[in-house]
């Protein structure tokens, strides 16, 4: 099973932590990282916007993507949250095995 990294933006550290903990408790992800202080600029509803955001990075497996999207959308305060995935093409084999084990995909 392919290990993945989920990249999710949030409006605050508190929101990122709440979403991340829910993902962990449900075993959809094995680990989260929260990066505060991101400056974002983006187009929204025809206007250029700017905001301070927080990044939630989560490690999981590809088979959990749909469940992760559903949970994040349920808990998120954005109407269209950023939830994207990158496959992990390599790395520390023991770490990748740990991700699979902790997400019930061993």
ChimeraX attribute file (.defattr): number of C-alpha atoms within 10 A of each C-alpha:
attribute: neighborCount
match mode: 1-to-1
recipient: residues
	/A:1	11
	/A:2	15
	/A:3	21
	/A:4	23
	/A:5	20
	/A:6	23
	/A:7	16
	/A:8	21
	/A:9	24
	/A:10	24
	/A:11	18
	/A:12	15
	/A:13	18
	/A:14	12
	/A:15	17
	/A:16	27
	/A:17	18
	/A:18	15
	/A:19	23
	/A:20	22
	/A:21	15
	/A:22	17
	/A:23	21
	/A:24	19
	/A:25	11
	/A:26	13
	/A:27	16
	/A:28	23
	/A:29	28
	/A:30	20
	/A:31	18
	/A:32	19
	/A:33	14
	/A:34	17
	/A:35	13
	/A:36	16
	/A:37	12
	/A:38	13
	/A:39	10
	/A:40	12
	/A:41	10
	/A:42	11
	/A:43	9
	/A:44	9
	/A:45	7
	/A:46	7
	/A:47	8
	/A:48	9
	/A:49	11
	/A:50	12
	/A:51	12
	/A:52	13
	/A:53	18
	/A:54	23
	/A:55	21
	/A:56	22
	/A:57	21
	/A:58	23
	/A:59	25
	/A:60	33
	/A:61	27
	/A:62	20
	/A:63	15
	/A:64	17
	/A:65	18
	/A:66	9
	/A:67	13
	/A:68	22
	/A:69	16
	/A:70	10
	/A:71	15
	/A:72	21
	/A:73	17
	/A:74	12
	/A:75	13
	/A:76	18
	/A:77	12
	/A:78	13
	/A:79	8
	/A:80	8
	/A:81	15
	/A:82	16
	/A:83	17
	/A:84	13
	/A:85	17
	/A:86	12
	/A:87	14
	/A:88	15
	/A:89	8
	/A:90	9
	/A:91	8
	/A:92	8
	/A:93	9
	/A:94	9
	/A:95	11
	/A:96	19
	/A:97	14
	/A:98	16
	/A:99	22
	/A:100	22
	/A:101	15
	/A:102	17
	/A:103	20
	/A:104	15
	/A:105	17
	/A:106	10
